Amino acid sequence: MKAVVMTTQGGPEVMEFAELPEPEPAPGEVLVKVAAAGVNFMDTGVRRGLAWTDVPNPKVLGVEGAGRVISVGEGVDRLAPGGRVAWVYAPGSYAERAVIPADALVPIPDAIDDRTAAAVMMQGLTASHFATDFYPVQPGDIALVHAAAGGLGLLLTQIIKLRGGHVIGRVSSADKVAIAKEAGADHVIVDTKGQFGQEVLRLSGGDGVHVVYDGSGPKTFPGSLDSLRRSGTFCWYGPVLGGPGPLDIMSLPKSIKIGYAVFFDHVHTPALLHARSSQLFDWITSEKLKVRIGGIYPLAEAAQAHADMESRATTGKLLLIP
């Protein structure tokens, strides 16, 4: 079996396309033939040694994908060989085949292809958590969405619009403006220096936004604070780029509420994983949610996919195809 492994921590050059032994499912597990694996920013963090440090190298990267069941382990009766499934967190997904806990798999509806399913799991469930749980967007609310042309930003914008909200998007280059607006952003700011706060205030009528979704790292933190209205909510996410440093809670302005959002709190049981995934699939089949796949790479070119993602030149979701 071919898989992408990291041999040590570092840049994309530490990734190798290697031959590994064929995996077999243990009790409660399922062997899946991977049709598409999602590339996530967290994968670059693992590669750079920011996570999974307790797992020895060489280790297979990737956590998300879609494919078809090959065989099931003892005690698995919900799934059968031939069924199409998707998953959101199964370490070792950059491979031709993967062994995944049965509870981590959801069935893919016939109307949705494998690539779309693989592209929506991590970022779709994250966006759903942000806009329905962490801060339940209400009609008329104004949200600031950072990285609005990225895979997460595009889905988050659409879900906010589905709930009746307005979106101010921030992107890093002018060529991403049209993509963010196509997803429904009402206004788009081009900014790379973190100097967007005053423009957000102007676009929100001087009051500021109800909620900020910021996973862009420390550089944007002060501008996001400035963008909020009184009693606004700051949704911080994305550990790979680092946090803003120690915070004095008494220095936070305008009675804002701030928190670190983790998508696992959205799907912390198998029942919730199925319910939230089904909602995403329903939105897609009813054409209320569009998934933009911004790049498709052969599995052997995973290092190039990482380099492209880290260059900030990509839009939408990147996929690897075995």
N, C-alpha and C positions, 0 to 999 in steps of 0.2 A: 504494500500500500504506500502511495506517495502522500507526503504531508510537508507542511512548512514548519520548521523548527527554528528556535533561536538557540545559538550555541553559547552565547555570553551576552551580557547587556551592552547596549550601544545603539548605533544607527542602523538603518536598513540593511547595511552590509553584513550584520550578524545573523541574518535570516538565511536558511538553507532549504532547498527543495530536496528532501531526503526520502529514502526507502525505509519503511518501518514494518514491524511484524503486523500481521492481520489481527485486528482486535476481536474479542468475543464478549458477548454480553453476560454479565453476572446476574444473579437473581435481582429482579426489579429494574433491570436495564434493557435497553433496546439498541440493536445495531442498525445504523442508518447509512444508506448511501447518500452522500452529500451532493445535492444538485447545485447549491449556491451557498456561499458563506459571506456574511456581512463583515465589512471592515469598519471598525469603530475606533474613535480616538483613544479609548482606553487600551486598545491593543498596542498602540505606540508607547503608552506608559508602561505596560508590561515589558515590552522590548527594551525600554530604557532603564529597567530595574526599579520602577516605582511601585510595582505590585507583583504578586505571586513570588515573592522572594523566598518563600519557604518551599517552592517546588524546584527540584534540581534541574539543571540544564543537561542535555538538550530537552526542551519542552515544546509541545505543539501550541501555536498561538490560536487566537480566535475563540469566540464564545457564541456566535449567532449564526443561524442558517435555516435551510429548508432542504428536504430530501424525501427519500422513500424508505420505509422499513424493510430491512433484509431479514432479520430474525429477532426474536424476543427471548429474554431470559426467563427463568423460572418465576412464577408468580405474576407475570404480566398477562392480563386477560382483556385489557381495554384496547390494546393495539394488536394488529396482525400484519404479517408480511404483505407487502404491496401497498400499504396505506401511506398516504402523503402526510408529512408532519413538518412542523416548524418549531423552533426553539429560540429562547432569548438569552440564556446563560448556560452554556455547556462548554467548559474549557476543552480545547482540542478540536475546534471546528474548522481550522484551516487544513483540511484533509479530505481524501477521497471517501473515507468512511470514518464514522465516529460512534462511540458507545456513549449513550445518553440515558440518564435516569428517566423512567417512563413518566414520572410526575412532572417532568420539565418539558414534555412534548404536548403540542396542541394539533388537532387535525386541521388540514388546509381545505377550505371549501373548493368544490370543483371549478367554480367561476374565477378562482384566483390562481395565477401561475406561480411556480416555485420562486422565481426571481423576485416578484413583488412581495411574496410572503417573507422571504429572507430579508428584504429591504425594510420591512415595516416593524419588525418585532422589537428590537432594542429602542430605536428612536421613536417609534409610534407609542409604545407603552410609556416611555419617558415623557413624551409630550402630553399624553393623556393624563398622567399623574400631575404634571405641572398645572394644567388648565382645569382639571376637574376635582382634584383632591387637595393639593398643596395650596392653591388659591383658586377656588371655584369661580371662574369668570362669569360675571352677570351681564345681561344686556346693557350696553352703554359704557361698560368699563373700557378704559384705555390701557393697553399693555405695550411695554417696550420689549422687543425681542432682539437679542443680540445674535450675530451670525445668522441673519434671517434667510440667507440663501443656502445654508447648509442643510443636510438631511433632517436634522432635528428642527431647525428653525422653520423650514417649509411646512412640516407637519404641525408644529405648534401653532403657527400662524393660521392654518386652516381650521384647527380645532377651536381656537379663540373666536374666529369668525362664525363657526357653527353655533357657538354659544352666544352670539350677538355682540361680541366685543369689537373694539377697534384696535388696529395694530400699527405701531410705529416700529419699523424695522431698521436695524443698523447692519450695514455690510462693509466689507473692506475695500471694495473697488467698484467703479462705475459700471463695469460690465455685469455686475450681479444685481443691479437695481431692477431690471425688467423681470428677472426670475422671481425675486421677492414679491414684486407687485402681482405677478401672475398667480401666486399662491394666495393673494388677498390682502397684502399689506396696504394700508391706506396711505402711508407716507414711508419713504425710505431715506435714511441718512447715510452718506458715504463718509466713513471715518476710520482712521488707523491710529490716531494719537490719543484717543480717549477724551476728545474735546467735543462732546455731543450734547452735554447737559442743557445748555442754553437753548439749543434748537429743539430739543424735546419739550422744554417748558413752553416755547413759542407755539409748537404744534398742538400742545394740549391746553391751549387757552390760558397759559400762565399758571395753572394749578398744579401741573405735574401729572404723572400717570398713576393709575391705581396699583399696577404691578410691574416689576422689572424681572425678566428672565435672563440671567447673566451667567454664562459659562465661559467667558472670554479671558479669564485670568485677572491678576491684580491691576493691570493697566486701566481697565474699565470700571473698577470698583468705585472710585470717587465720583465719576460722572453718573453712574447709576444711582448713587445716593442723591445727587443733585436733581435727578430726574423725577423722583418720587413726590407725590403730594402728601399732605398730612395724613397720617395713619395708613400710608401705603405699605405694600408688601414687597419685600426683596427676596426673590427666589434665586439662591446661589447654587450652582452645580458645577460639575466637571473638575475632578481632582487632579487631572494630568497637568494643567497649567498652573496649579498652585492656588493657595488662598491669599486673602488680603493681609495676612499677618494678625497679630493680637489686636483685639477690639476692646475699647473701653465702652461698655454698654451705656454708660451715662453720657457719652459723647454722641450717641446716635441722634440724628436730627428728626424733628417733625413727628415724633411719636411713631416712627416707622416700625414695622415688624420685619425681622430678618431671619432666614433659616436656610439650612442646607438640605436640598431635596434629593432623595435617593429613590430610584424607580422601584427597587425591591419592596418598598413600603406600599406600593400600588398592587403588587402581585405576590403577597407574602404567603399565600396558600395556593394549592393547585386549583381550587375552585375559582379564586380571583383571577389567576392566570388565564383560565379558560374564558371567564366572563369578559375580561378586558380585551383579550385577543379577539373574541367573537365580535365585540363592538367595533374594533378596528376593521375587521373583515367586512362587517355590515356596511360601514361607511364607505369602504372601497367599492364594494359591489353595487352600492346605490349611487356611486359617482359623487359622493359628498367629500371624499378624501382622495387626493391624487398623490401617488408615490413617484417621486422623480429619481430615477437611477442615473447618476451622473457619470459613472465609469464602470466598465466591466473588464476584468482582467483574467487571464488564465491563472490558475492556482500557482503555477511556477513563477509568476510575476508579482507575487505578493509584496516583495520589497519595493517594487516600483509604485504599487498602490500606496504604501506607507509614505514614500517620498513625496508623492503627489498630494496626499492629504496634508502632510506637514508643511507643504509649500503654501497652503491656503489658497491655491488656485482652483480647487475643485468646488463643485456645487452638487447638492443632492447626495444620494447614497452611493458608496462604492461597493462593488461585489467581486468576489473571487469565484471562478467557475472551474471545478476539477475537470 
